[in-house]
């Protein structure tokens, strides 16, 4: 987390986003009783998941999905390698960083929890409308904790 906060150089919105997604992903994962290895993957990928935004803005002048998917996993791998993480761990985290906006290929609890945490925080930050939040919960949310949290955190936005 220290590396990521330093990397963002005090950028207000992105720094806040990282801290929020990290805390929520950790909360959901712990409540789902996931094992320690999975929790470590979730926490690292939550910290690194939007690492491509700053890089792409600097390099290409914009942070679209295509460029982020190109740059983000490479940077994530570099950071994790320098921290001494193992190959398989690095592979999984960079895969999650690359694909966290791809909701059609979710293939594990780590992936699911990261997606749910990011979506809830995005919904808060972007003040999503009723319909959109409802649709997203029905379509993408799978964990008991994430679904319940989303419903309770947006009570006025959902049909009860
Ligand atoms: Fe995000």
Boltz pocket constraint, residues with backbone or C-beta under 6 A from the ligand:
constraints:
  - pocket:
      binder: B
      contacts: [[A, 17], [A, 21], [A, 49], [A, 50], [A, 118]]
      max_distance: 6.0
